[in-house]
Amino acid sequence: MLFRSSYTNAYMFGVSSTAWNNILVCGAFGLLAYFDGEKWKGYPDFFAPNSSLTFNNAWTSGRELFAVGEDDQGAYFVHGK
């Protein structure tokens, strides 16, 4: 699925949600984005259009987020609040 927003165009590989206003998506090029019911928030520390980083799956409780992925350098595990 292609994720389109003002933040980015990237293929999305994982979605986690606890409600319509608490959605976390992840995908190609280091895509991590969160929807709070009004707007999308991107995490630009990871996103780069030429990056080989891919987040394969993500999970959120609404208070914390976890994402796992990989690039040509190794594995990534992200935990944020």
Secondary structure, 3 states (H helix, E strand, C coil): CEEECCCCEEEEEEEEEEECCEEEEEEHHHCEEEECCCCEEECCCCCCCCCCCEEEEEEECCCCEEEEEEECCEEEEEEEC
